[in-house]
């Protein structure tokens, strides 16, 4: 029989991150989110989100999507 264990602290951190993202989405559109490496855990993903947000802002008439908050 195999053993199963859960890193409860990591699970709690993941849940907090999910809750934080849901709360951000309640008050901002997706292209206005400011994703950090700490939130995503991945530098390349964070850089890609920032690039998409910049292009989206340019298409919507503002180079800084956060300026619409």
MOJOPE-V50863 format. One line per field, one symbol per residue. ss: DSSP state (2 for helix, 1 for strand, 0 for the rest). psi: psi as a letter, one per 40 degrees, with the letter a starting at -180 (. if undefined). burial: # if it has 9 or more other C-alpha atoms within 8 Angstrom, else .. A space follows every 50 residues. Layout:
BEGIN
ss: ???
psi: ???
burial: ???
END
This chain:
BEGIN
ss: 00000002222222222222222222200222000022220022222222 2222222220000022220
psi: hiihihgdddddddddddddddddddeiideehghiddddehdddddddd dddddddddeehegddee.
burial: ..........#.....#......##..#..###.#.#..#.....#..## .#######...#.##....
END
